[in-house]
Amino acid sequence: MALLKVLCYPLRCLFPCFKPGWLPLRDSEPDSPTVHIVSDAVPVPPQNGNPTGTGLVPSICDVDNSPRCPSIDAVAENDRSSSILRTAQLALIYARTQCYEDSAQNEFVPISALREVLCDTTVHAIIKDVLHGDTIRADQLTTHIMKDCFLLFAILVDRGMPGEILGFLEEGINDDCLPFTRNSTSQGSQIQTLETRCGTHIRTIASWDMASVKRFETKQYRMLAPIFQYKSHYRLSMSQPPPFIHLEFQDPQHGVSQGSYSEVFQACIHPDHHTLEGELGNHEQGPVVAVKRLFNEQANGFGAERAIFDTLESIGGHPHMVKLLFTYKKGQKFHLVFPWADGTLRTWLQQAPTLLATRQSMLWCLKQMTGIASGLKWMHTVATRGNNHLFGRHGDIKADNILWFRGGDGRSDAEDILKIADLGLARFHTLASRSDIDPSTVRAPSTYSPPDALRRIRVSRAWDLWGLGCMYLEFVTSILCGYEAVDDFAAARGRDDTEIPEISTDYFYTADYNGIRPSVRKWVEGLHRHPRCTGALHDLLNLIMSEMIVVEPWQRSPSARVHDRLAKICDRASHDDAYLMEPAPRLDLRGFLVTEEPSTLSEPSLQQDRADSNPERSPTRRGAALVRTRRTWPIGPTIELPGRVVATGTFY
């Protein structure tokens, strides 16, 4: 007979599954109570926090057997709480939302679901049951809980132990003490207990077993997803999920992208868990942001980058500078959160249509170049509160660090805009140290860095003007010849490395750091000769090569002058269609100027207001031979640019 019982046991386990109305609850936690739903209304596992069944999160305020509030028969071990408590537990289970942070997945309960499930009526009913019907005291405790201990009470309800709230209240513990951390009761002891965020030992849980202590510490974070606010900083435990939800429209190319010092991933913030407005655009699921995770776990690196944004924001910000939304530290990793851009300047150029086709597109390009120069000028000289002046340096100007944001869609900008980003290498200095930075402490990270540090020249703000000129030169190349010509330009610079052809570089300066590569000069001559080059582009190329891509940093123009020159080009182009659009190729170059058609811009002395000029420094013979000022460039053999005139692909 005993053998027969053993053989029939599997059939006995399967028999209840065929009963009408029996359905198992999705049980994502091994310690979750076993719940059997006997109502006809069967909730469906939620998507982004909302069940897809007959209603939203089951309401507890109208307790009946209607489909919106199913009857539940569930009894947790050692717990005789009322049906209202059991309904609340089920509602919290179904309100759990998956958190998507890179590949990691955790769960959290949105604050709106918490407020709906644990309304005043529900909390009062549960507390009244705990107090065995003491209505007067239940009224008092409900008010206190809803005001100061709501999250703590939600955690206890989720764990099926609401009566423990009485002990926490007696100790004066509230939501400000969360999250609790696990720690040993004494040095060398294997017995662990919970402490408040301030390190205060919690006496209420002295009788809990170790399994309960561990589960409470782990599961509390479901209710503790932060509500992100502008310019705030948050410290998150490794078990605490940020309120990032799945993006239905997320493209695979928007995964994690890595750089030398950080990685960036796309995230969507749950609409209940932020107070951000303005430049985030309209998204039904919530604002889409870019989360930058720093590889360096040292606080000084994060603090320096955060301080840059705080300083810039303290004086009002700039439309062509990206805005830092908030920061957080999870575990040992620091994160900076920005609005999600639609691409970079490089990706925009890769997919842009013919930029020379319309007056609108050409004028937009000039306006954006002028705006970027304005943002750099603004960063280079920051007047802080108290009339103190700080002098900033970006340190890594290139097309990949210029972000492209589409206009409209709820953003403050009506048309597309380019913004300077990635201030990880940026620094601010006082008047005494603005041009006296040890070159050995400066990282030269990219193709677009000047040779200053390699030449052991003290680093100044003129560093950024070189990178800006290189970026603008690629911009003009893409306008005239299409983006593919930018790659051809890089290949042409690489061919100047004749010593070791197998290890060629595409820097804009020569291998000995003392000159500009011949291929750069030839390329610019070819752009001037391009059959569709206009008067505005001629003046832009002249500005780039005579005042920005100059080997001696003291002979590069300051950002204020560059911005002023660009503003004049842009202003004339907006009123003179022939200057902006009419082809005017130059066939006879004389130091970048044609004798019969001189530059239309005024030519103030280039020695005036040079960036961080040193009056005691006189150019050496080597420097004099290397500095290419207007009307002094040697005329070398020209090159033929590729026959492409328009870029392939579509815009947007």
KOLKOL-160400 format. One line per field, with one value per residue (C-alpha): residue number from 1; residue in one letter; x, z, y. Coordinates in steps of 0.02 Angstrom, whole numbers, m for minus. Layout:
resi <- (NUM  ...)
resn <- (A  ...)
east <- (X  ...)
up <- (Z  ...)
north <- (Y  ...)
***
This chain:
resi <- (1  2  3  4  5  6  7  8  9  10  11  12  13  14  15  16  17  18  19  20  21  22  23  24  25  26  27  28  29  30  31  32  33  34  35  36  37  38  39  40  41  42  43  44  45  46  47  48  49  50  51  52  53  54  55  56  57  58  59  60  61  62  63  64  65  66  67  68  69  70  71  72  73  74  75  76  77  78  79  80  81  82  83  84  85  86  87  88  89  90  91  92  93  94  95  96  97  98  99  100  101  102  103  104  105  106  107  108  109  110  111  112  113  114  115  116  117  118  119  120  121  122  123  124  125  126  127  128  129  130  131  132  133  134  135  136  137  138  139  140  141  142  143  144  145  146  147  148  149  150  151  152  153  154  155  156  157  158  159  160  161  162  163  164  165  166  167  168  169  170  171  172  173  174  175  176  177  178  179  180  181  182  183  184  185  186  187  188  189  190  191  192  193  194  195  196  197  198  199  200  201  202  203  204  205  206  207  208  209  210  211  212  213  214  215  216  217  218  219  220  221  222  223  224  225  226  227  228  229  230  231  232  233  234  235  236  237  238  239  240  241  242  243  244  245  246  247  248  249  250  251  252  253  254  255  256  257  258  259  260  261  262  263  264  265  266  267  268  269  270  271  272  273  274  275  276  277  278  279  280  281  282  283  284  285  286  287  288  289  290  291  292  293  294  295  296  297  298  299  300  301  302  303  304  305  306  307  308  309  310  311  312  313  314  315  316  317  318  319  320  321  322  323  324  325  326  327  328  329  330  331  332  333  334  335  336  337  338  339  340  341  342  343  344  345  346  347  348  349  350  351  352  353  354  355  356  357  358  359  360  361  362  363  364  365  366  367  368  369  370  371  372  373  374  375  376  377  378  379  380  381  382  383  384  385  386  387  388  389  390  391  392  393  394  395  396  397  398  399  400  401  402  403  404  405  406  407  408  409  410  411  412  413  414  415  416  417  418  419  420  421  422  423  424  425  426  427  428  429  430  431  432  433  434  435  436  437  438  439  440  441  442  443  444  445  446  447  448  449  450  451  452  453  454  455  456  457  458  459  460  461  462  463  464  465  466  467  468  469  470  471  472  473  474  475  476  477  478  479  480  481  482  483  484  485  486  487  488  489  490  491  492  493  494  495  496  497  498  499  500  501  502  503  504  505  506  507  508  509  510  511  512  513  514  515  516  517  518  519  520  521  522  523  524  525  526  527  528  529  530  531  532  533  534  535  536  537  538  539  540  541  542  543  544  545  546  547  548  549  550  551  552  553  554  555  556  557  558  559  560  561  562  563  564  565  566  567  568  569  570  571  572  573  574  575  576  577  578  579  580  581  582  583  584  585  586  587  588  589  590  591  592  593  594  595  596  597  598  599  600  601  602  603  604  605  606  607  608  609  610  611  612  613  614  615  616  617  618  619  620  621  622  623  624  625  626  627  628  629  630  631  632  633  634  635  636  637  638  639  640  641  642  643  644  645  646  647  648  649  650  651  652)
resn <- (M  A  L  L  K  V  L  C  Y  P  L  R  C  L  F  P  C  F  K  P  G  W  L  P  L  R  D  S  E  P  D  S  P  T  V  H  I  V  S  D  A  V  P  V  P  P  Q  N  G  N  P  T  G  T  G  L  V  P  S  I  C  D  V  D  N  S  P  R  C  P  S  I  D  A  V  A  E  N  D  R  S  S  S  I  L  R  T  A  Q  L  A  L  I  Y  A  R  T  Q  C  Y  E  D  S  A  Q  N  E  F  V  P  I  S  A  L  R  E  V  L  C  D  T  T  V  H  A  I  I  K  D  V  L  H  G  D  T  I  R  A  D  Q  L  T  T  H  I  M  K  D  C  F  L  L  F  A  I  L  V  D  R  G  M  P  G  E  I  L  G  F  L  E  E  G  I  N  D  D  C  L  P  F  T  R  N  S  T  S  Q  G  S  Q  I  Q  T  L  E  T  R  C  G  T  H  I  R  T  I  A  S  W  D  M  A  S  V  K  R  F  E  T  K  Q  Y  R  M  L  A  P  I  F  Q  Y  K  S  H  Y  R  L  S  M  S  Q  P  P  P  F  I  H  L  E  F  Q  D  P  Q  H  G  V  S  Q  G  S  Y  S  E  V  F  Q  A  C  I  H  P  D  H  H  T  L  E  G  E  L  G  N  H  E  Q  G  P  V  V  A  V  K  R  L  F  N  E  Q  A  N  G  F  G  A  E  R  A  I  F  D  T  L  E  S  I  G  G  H  P  H  M  V  K  L  L  F  T  Y  K  K  G  Q  K  F  H  L  V  F  P  W  A  D  G  T  L  R  T  W  L  Q  Q  A  P  T  L  L  A  T  R  Q  S  M  L  W  C  L  K  Q  M  T  G  I  A  S  G  L  K  W  M  H  T  V  A  T  R  G  N  N  H  L  F  G  R  H  G  D  I  K  A  D  N  I  L  W  F  R  G  G  D  G  R  S  D  A  E  D  I  L  K  I  A  D  L  G  L  A  R  F  H  T  L  A  S  R  S  D  I  D  P  S  T  V  R  A  P  S  T  Y  S  P  P  D  A  L  R  R  I  R  V  S  R  A  W  D  L  W  G  L  G  C  M  Y  L  E  F  V  T  S  I  L  C  G  Y  E  A  V  D  D  F  A  A  A  R  G  R  D  D  T  E  I  P  E  I  S  T  D  Y  F  Y  T  A  D  Y  N  G  I  R  P  S  V  R  K  W  V  E  G  L  H  R  H  P  R  C  T  G  A  L  H  D  L  L  N  L  I  M  S  E  M  I  V  V  E  P  W  Q  R  S  P  S  A  R  V  H  D  R  L  A  K  I  C  D  R  A  S  H  D  D  A  Y  L  M  E  P  A  P  R  L  D  L  R  G  F  L  V  T  E  E  P  S  T  L  S  E  P  S  L  Q  Q  D  R  A  D  S  N  P  E  R  S  P  T  R  R  G  A  A  L  V  R  T  R  R  T  W  P  I  G  P  T  I  E  L  P  G  R  V  V  A  T  G  T  F  Y)
east <- (0  143  221  55  43  217  174  11  86  127  m53  m116  m7  m73  m258  m289  m224  m381  m502  m604  m544  m372  m225  m50  20  179  302  464  529  566  500  339  178  81  m72  m224  m342  m520  m601  m644  m531  m354  m220  m84  100  132  222  311  214  35  m54  m132  m283  m453  m387  m238  m159  m298  m375  m401  m511  m671  m649  m771  m771  m781  m661  m559  m526  m516  m552  m393  m364  m182  m107  77  168  151  38  m149  m174  m340  m397  m357  m175  m171  m251  m121  20  m48  m69  112  171  80  139  322  408  564  713  824  998  1115  1093  1049  866  787  614  538  363  321  270  100  62  115  0  m146  m123  m85  m212  m270  m417  m309  m174  m306  m388  m224  m169  m340  m324  m149  m219  m366  m497  m430  m502  m441  m259  m272  m324  m170  m47  m119  m86  91  127  62  167  333  339  248  393  441  261  253  407  330  165  260  350  186  233  140  131  318  285  239  415  496  385  432  616  580  628  549  578  729  819  804  885  934  1103  1158  1301  1374  1313  1492  1668  1703  1523  1432  1264  1204  1069  1003  1058  983  1064  1150  1219  1097  1062  879  817  648  720  824  711  718  813  956  853  723  857  938  773  718  881  870  684  670  741  585  501  650  671  725  630  761  768  868  1047  1034  1155  1101  1192  1119  1161  1210  1040  942  869  860  686  739  609  613  605  489  570  750  866  1007  1134  1086  1168  1319  1455  1627  1759  1929  1867  1682  1538  1367  1201  1023  889  707  652  483  364  326  508  570  530  633  563  620  741  696  563  396  399  246  347  451  603  748  919  1102  1188  1376  1465  1644  1778  1877  1805  1898  1787  1906  1880  1692  1696  1798  1676  1524  1603  1623  1437  1390  1499  1426  1249  1273  1282  1133  1196  1220  1107  1253  1318  1240  1153  1189  1023  1080  1212  1214  1336  1289  1408  1578  1533  1491  1358  1314  1145  1112  971  978  1041  984  1165  1331  1393  1481  1325  1225  1351  1350  1163  1135  1075  1160  1203  1231  1060  961  991  912  1034  1186  1130  1095  1273  1347  1233  1283  1469  1443  1344  1478  1610  1496  1481  1670  1696  1572  1664  1836  1792  1663  1616  1557  1460  1558  1641  1769  1833  1872  1952  1893  1968  1869  2018  1937  1844  1796  1643  1606  1591  1467  1290  1147  970  817  708  528  448  424  601  643  728  614  749  894  1040  1219  1288  1461  1470  1592  1679  1776  1942  1882  1961  1936  2080  2102  2182  2353  2352  2248  2399  2523  2472  2611  2604  2654  2488  2382  2316  2318  2172  2130  2172  2113  2231  2367  2553  2568  2595  2713  2816  2822  2730  2626  2446  2314  2140  2218  2219  2033  2050  2158  2029  1888  1978  2007  1824  1766  1882  1799  1630  1670  1739  1575  1475  1569  1614  1504  1552  1650  1778  1814  1884  1984  2054  2111  2192  2283  2354  2408  2510  2621  2696  2836  2954  2844  2700  2628  2601  2529  2433  2304  2358  2351  2531  2691  2780  2909  2769  2841  2728  2563  2558  2574  2420  2315  2374  2344  2171  2120  2185  2077  1925  1954  1960  1803  1677  1540  1640  1552  1612  1555  1652  1808  1805  1774  1924  2032  1983  2018  2191  2255  2188  2147  2254  2417  2563  2612  2473  2506  2466  2295  2152  2052  1880  1801  1881  1839  1659  1655  1725  1600  1457  1503  1510  1342  1263  1315  1262  1088  1066  1169  1112  1250  1382  1302  1254  1334  1486  1647  1795  1965  2091  2232  2279  2389  2404  2222  2162  2125  2199  2047  1924  1992  1906  1747  1778  1871  2047  2097  2275  2306  2425  2281  2198  2288  2237  2346  2486  2651  2727  2899  2899  2966  2950  3106  3172  3086  2924  2930  2951  2806  2675  2564  2483  2377  2469  2623  2573  2686  2600  2626  2557  2370  2273  2116  1974  1857  1724  1585  1487  1342  1331  1232  1094  943  917  811)
up <- (0  42  m128  m212  m124  m185  m364  m359  m282  m450  m506  m343  m376  m553  m509  m438  m600  m690  m569  m645  m596  m537  m608  m536  m501  m586  m445  m477  m300  m211  m48  m120  m41  m139  m209  m290  m388  m384  m471  m655  m679  m703  m702  m832  m792  m809  m946  m888  m725  m787  m797  m965  m894  m844  m753  m682  m517  m411  m301  m118  m82  m134  m67  m150  m267  m428  m572  m530  m353  m358  m207  m143  m35  22  192  220  344  525  466  494  411  336  156  128  167  53  m87  m61  m73  m236  m307  m264  m348  m508  m502  m511  m663  m745  m734  m887  m850  m985  m979  m794  m748  m579  m521  m441  m400  m475  m348  m430  m407  m225  m196  m279  m189  m18  m12  153  164  138  259  391  367  384  537  617  594  671  821  839  797  890  771  862  868  690  633  716  650  473  466  531  409  256  299  361  344  183  97  253  275  91  114  267  176  29  151  238  407  428  617  629  590  773  830  699  750  932  883  783  618  460  272  299  377  219  146  286  273  344  468  603  780  841  771  723  751  619  678  565  590  501  524  465  331  470  549  694  753  735  893  820  712  850  847  659  588  465  314  353  380  212  118  193  144  m34  m66  12  m147  m246  m159  m160  m342  m335  m409  m511  m496  m595  m535  m394  m348  m288  m202  m251  m182  m307  m270  m294  m470  m554  m629  m808  m912  m1077  m1236  m1365  m1504  m1449  m1594  m1574  m1623  m1465  m1352  m1245  m1333  m1257  m1261  m1181  m1013  m1006  m1086  m1131  m1139  m1178  m1044  m1025  m855  m790  m802  m614  m565  m624  m616  m770  m903  m1050  m1173  m1154  m1289  m1289  m1266  m1214  m1108  m1023  m1056  m1149  m1078  m1106  m954  m952  m838  m793  m792  m662  m491  m406  m343  m401  m585  m568  m457  m583  m726  m616  m558  m739  m772  m606  m643  m817  m755  m615  m742  m843  m967  m1155  m1295  m1383  m1226  m1174  m1005  m862  m791  m634  m572  m468  m397  m402  m310  m350  m522  m554  m683  m769  m855  m1006  m1131  m1265  m1429  m1600  m1652  m1665  m1793  m1877  m1890  m1951  m2090  m2137  m2168  m2223  m2400  m2516  m2401  m2549  m2621  m2524  m2447  m2285  m2261  m2300  m2183  m2046  m2060  m2041  m1894  m1805  m1831  m1761  m1614  m1570  m1573  m1461  m1338  m1335  m1309  m1166  m1087  m1111  m1004  m869  m755  m596  m454  m362  m525  m512  m681  m725  m889  m956  m1084  m1163  m1214  m1340  m1476  m1619  m1720  m1606  m1457  m1543  m1516  m1636  m1568  m1679  m1660  m1602  m1520  m1357  m1349  m1320  m1491  m1642  m1765  m1758  m1651  m1619  m1441  m1365  m1255  m1164  m1042  m964  m1010  m976  m840  m765  m708  m627  m708  m638  m710  m868  m985  m874  m877  m874  m1044  m963  m869  m1025  m1123  m1312  m1348  m1532  m1712  m1683  m1541  m1576  m1558  m1407  m1273  m1384  m1411  m1222  m1240  m1093  m1130  m1144  m1214  m1386  m1381  m1419  m1570  m1661  m1636  m1685  m1846  m1889  m1859  m1964  m2105  m2108  m2102  m2258  m2343  m2313  m2376  m2541  m2575  m2466  m2306  m2394  m2439  m2253  m2251  m2408  m2319  m2173  m2292  m2380  m2213  m2174  m2333  m2267  m2144  m2256  m2124  m2073  m2195  m2103  m1948  m2023  m1927  m1982  m1875  m1950  m1898  m1963  m1885  m1804  m1726  m1806  m1954  m2041  m2155  m2341  m2376  m2268  m2366  m2531  m2478  m2433  m2601  m2684  m2586  m2644  m2824  m2804  m2938  m2808  m2676  m2631  m2563  m2387  m2391  m2456  m2309  m2190  m2258  m2244  m2062  m2023  m2098  m2048  m1872  m1806  m1880  m1839  m1758  m1635  m1505  m1470  m1652  m1649  m1629  m1467  m1472  m1454  m1616  m1708  m1654  m1711  m1882  m1903  m1850  m1989  m2117  m2059  m2055  m2232  m2294  m2222  m2325  m2481  m2574  m2703  m2567  m2486  m2637  m2800  m2853  m2861  m2878  m2859  m2989  m2939  m2755  m2675  m2494  m2494  m2574  m2756  m2808  m2908  m2770  m2596  m2439  m2399  m2213  m2120  m2076  m1904  m1853  m1817  m1680  m1585  m1448  m1489  m1371  m1217  m1309  m1221  m1258  m1202  m1326  m1499  m1638  m1669  m1842  m1833  m1774  m1906  m2040  m1975  m1940  m2094  m2086  m2220  m2386  m2332  m2380  m2509  m2668  m2693  m2816  m2804  m2782  m2866  m2745  m2774  m2904  m2775  m2750  m2647  m2500  m2513  m2394  m2328  m2192  m2043)
north <- (0  120  86  123  291  339  292  391  547  634  609  685  839  860  834  1011  1088  1026  1108  1253  1425  1368  1464  1478  1651  1704  1679  1771  1751  1588  1660  1732  1665  1535  1622  1542  1653  1589  1738  1739  1891  1833  1970  1959  1991  2178  2270  2428  2427  2405  2237  2199  2108  2176  2329  2419  2374  2294  2428  2394  2543  2451  2276  2157  2010  2114  2077  2233  2172  1981  1874  1791  1639  1653  1632  1667  1559  1619  1761  1779  1947  1996  1974  2159  2126  1976  2077  2214  2088  2020  2195  2239  2079  2122  2303  2252  2325  2260  2377  2383  2444  2379  2190  2185  2160  2194  2241  2395  2455  2626  2756  2781  2595  2606  2754  2665  2500  2573  2713  2786  2668  2514  2567  2607  2438  2344  2444  2422  2234  2238  2335  2214  2343  2497  2628  2784  2728  2662  2837  2913  2784  2793  2980  2955  2813  2904  3055  2985  2795  2755  2665  2569  2511  2460  2351  2269  2238  2163  2048  2002  2075  2240  2220  2252  2435  2462  2419  2530  2675  2653  2669  2826  2743  2815  2828  2941  2792  2686  2587  2469  2382  2216  2215  2104  2131  2138  2122  1942  1889  1787  1852  1991  2120  2274  2453  2615  2721  2818  2660  2647  2470  2418  2329  2281  2143  2063  1910  1886  1738  1765  1716  1849  1981  1942  1939  2104  2188  2123  2148  2321  2399  2354  2500  2618  2667  2851  2997  3089  3277  3403  3435  3307  3167  2994  2851  2683  2512  2377  2296  2458  2471  2639  2665  2627  2535  2444  2548  2473  2575  2548  2514  2386  2520  2615  2487  2518  2619  2628  2762  2778  2839  2793  2700  2767  2675  2727  2722  2771  2839  2782  2932  2921  2934  3102  3287  3330  3444  3548  3470  3286  3283  3194  3006  2908  2786  2920  3031  2949  2989  2947  2872  2894  2771  2818  2684  2778  2736  2878  3018  3155  3115  3117  3270  3369  3333  3367  3532  3588  3570  3647  3798  3821  3798  3923  4064  4010  3881  3899  3836  3750  3662  3497  3501  3381  3318  3226  3104  2945  2821  2638  2525  2596  2667  2849  2895  3058  3073  3185  3209  3075  3149  3092  3074  3164  3287  3143  3035  3186  3218  3034  3033  3213  3248  3371  3516  3632  3596  3726  3895  3833  3688  3795  3933  3804  3738  3912  3952  3793  3827  4001  3931  3803  3940  4044  3901  3878  4064  4059  3913  3991  4142  4111  4254  4169  4248  4379  4435  4297  4238  4059  4007  3840  3722  3580  3476  3359  3454  3337  3288  3140  3256  3373  3306  3328  3353  3356  3509  3509  3356  3449  3516  3698  3712  3726  3670  3548  3603  3549  3550  3531  3376  3261  3377  3233  3314  3491  3596  3768  3878  4047  4197  4148  3972  3988  3971  3884  3701  3572  3483  3318  3316  3338  3191  3207  3092  3106  3146  3323  3368  3497  3458  3575  3443  3344  3501  3530  3695  3754  3710  3847  3877  3888  3698  3698  3814  3687  3549  3666  3710  3526  3488  3635  3582  3411  3497  3600  3444  3354  3504  3512  3330  3220  3131  2993  3125  3148  2970  3010  3163  3055  2931  3074  3133  2956  2947  3087  2962  2901  2830  2683  2670  2520  2629  2787  2919  3045  3192  3365  3405  3330  3181  3295  3402  3559  3591  3561  3411  3451  3347  3465  3616  3528  3473  3650  3713  3580  3638  3816  3751  3647  3700  3727  3820  3983  4148  4103  3939  4027  4146  4002  3905  4060  4081  3898  3892  4063  4078  3904  3766  3855  3765  3901  3912  4095  4134  4051  4172  4168  4092  4265  4324  4163  4179  4360  4314  4171  4284  4406  4267  4202  4374  4416  4244  4269  4428  4387  4231  4247  4249  4096  3990  4050  3943  4043  3923  4003  3956  4071  4062  4194  4145  4084  4247  4287  4454  4506  4457  4493  4433  4524  4523  4657  4606  4667  4634  4451  4501  4579  4474  4312  4173  4181  4271  4291  4464  4405  4262  4295  4168  4068  4033  3865  3944  4080  3949  3848  3981  4003  4172  4251  4286  4188  4010  3929  3876  3690  3565  3545  3385  3327  3296  3149  3177  3156  3315  3254  3137  2976  2925  3014  3143  3090)
***
